[in-house]
């Protein structure tokens, strides 16, 4: 019986959950070893998620970890942006003090968006990269904090999380590689309906396999018995246990509620409905206490004491007594910071809110809003705008709600909470027509809409069209392109293009950008329409943006003389109107087109000048494009070693500025150049890093592109098939870009040739040639034509390949005639193609032509291509009479050495076969007195030698990873292997040994 029930209905004994708690403590142990851990604890409401996390946090603190808790805050149906992360950081700030300030040093202005205690926020970035930078800086802050301690961050009620919080957590889960950190988040699994925003987030985390799930089931009958024993201090009799277990169905919270209702004298134990069950103890409280509980429920998941006092109107003593009763009844609990109160369980709060009458809810929200306006300091400044907006909105007072919502949208943008900014602006649009005209005319001017020209009226007040433009930009920044398109459509319906062409042009330009990003419709039509609208108008920033967007689109989709002229005009107009950011973008486009036109030196010099100015200005948006375009341009003209250097610098700088997707592109470019340099292991590692941090479809496509090329060169046909299909999925089929489609066509030709599908390869080639070949795409077309000619030459004599052969070869030759050979690498491909075409046309091997190709490639950074043409040269020499075998021996050995070193299996096997037929040795016996190099004698691989060199220079694992385009974890593995092979105990000893044995020359050692 429950005659001796204690004052609490919560069991002081932790019941069950041994496996789940073990999973959490195991994660803590792994985190202590430097391996960050992320766990999601799911279960239905009331099943015991919070209790499990509390037990874990207690154990973690006892083990020496620093713990912090942040709860997702619900205000009505809205979540505060970044609320749980801000709360957790605030708790860490209280506990760590100067240590946190030191970790944030130099980035206080950005991190103050999450932790205002760090000081004033920096001027926000007006582009998509601002939030990415904030996310990266948050990750770096946590890495620094965990350098000499283990941190445990608990995020409660993830089902209420705002989108910005979800995206930040997702970024942390993916990007943190080396940190003594555990992040554990709880969510209600029974709330995750089909359309719940957390559902796709959880699915994405499951795909990453970097987050562990912990699912809590309901208690068994025995566990309910143990819980009742803990509550009452005595074992319950069988009848009572059966009754409570049947009613609660093993839900721990329901067990507590039933026990409480029985202890209060409720003979039936509970009513039939869940809501009545949850309300039974609330209704047993005195009226004044019930009133406080109802007011607190409408205030949000947590309410400050001073705010409660203002809204209730109670005196201090009266309110404290009421709160004491609510806390004693286990309805309310003090918040962790001690400033307010929250419901012990969200289910109770929801039941109380649901029990309020509609008019009662509106009245309470009005009183909350009025109290906040009267005393703004009673809530934290970073939460005040969003809460005031929510209170006025739910008070159904449009005239008061509109300015509050607009102000909150500005604050949300300042914190890079673009999804929340979008929701607030959409709420403003909803309220707009219900607000009196005189109130609308007093609203703030346009906050941030790019170069959109605001109304221009004398009062500068916000107009509906201005609000739509602001909402379009917010949707773009939030990544909600579908919503942006819908809002653009609304804006265009409001516009008379003849009377207001400038704003119409702005909306048309945004529509083109969104169509291009979504791969839907024809973006060029929208850009052309925008051009027509601004034609004849005075110069403006809108005009400059239109031309810059058109030039960029033309450069990537239909490059040629026309796009060059547009880019020139975009630069001139941007300078004229003083829009330097637009000008820098236009100059980058123009520089790339200069290179495509044959002025490689001039174009690269211009790119470097733009990049220098961008770094000087700190323009983070253009900064990413600078490193991407410059490294790509250098690779395109055969300067692969320079491209790798630029990519390495870009990876460091873009990490510093927190631009992960731009870094992904840079790693993709590095992978391409490392392949060209025959550093294939490094190329693969760079491609993996590209994929790991990719945040867009195209950057994932780039990684798949690099994997495909590597697989083809290594003879891994199944992998090549799979990666090629993946690359196609990530590129836009509606608006193809030659920089993507031509390499994919080349890979299709090579794979089809290897698999004996000559018709498939020819179709891929024709798909490119029928679009027309111009010098602007020659860097991609030369390798495609060589691949096609090689396929035709190898297939010569096959009956299936004979039909149509002559026409295909004629098409290849005609395509080559349209291309320039202005730089050495293009010239080398030209010689390669000429020799292959002769082999394909008449079957003859012209040793002179192949010798020209060898000489041309010897002047480039292309060891793999050089090995291929050396092999063909040797084959041609062996086909001649006389002393061909003697002349062929050396190029054949050189081709074999390269193929064997880099792992080009098809080429190596072809060389071996030719050598066997010619009875030529592929290796020469080393001189008897020659000794192995010191590093080789120690058993170090080439990659381990590279790592040891950087260790000897004093670099950290992260710096080594950046230099060699590998992950920090891979660098750590290499270092461990080196220490074992050298028989040393640490990095310092390894560095000393390297210097003592003179493993590296002074130049190599830096």
Order of alpha helices (4+ residues) and beta strands (2+ residues): alpha-beta-alpha-beta-beta-beta-alpha-alpha-alpha-alpha-beta-alpha-beta-alpha-beta-alpha-alpha-alpha-alpha-alpha-beta-alpha-alpha-beta-beta-alpha-alpha-alpha-alpha-alpha-alpha-alpha-alpha-alpha-alpha-alpha-alpha-alpha-alpha-alpha-alpha-alpha-alpha-alpha-alpha-alpha-alpha-alpha-alpha-alpha-alpha-alpha-alpha-alpha-alpha-alpha-alpha-alpha-alpha-alpha
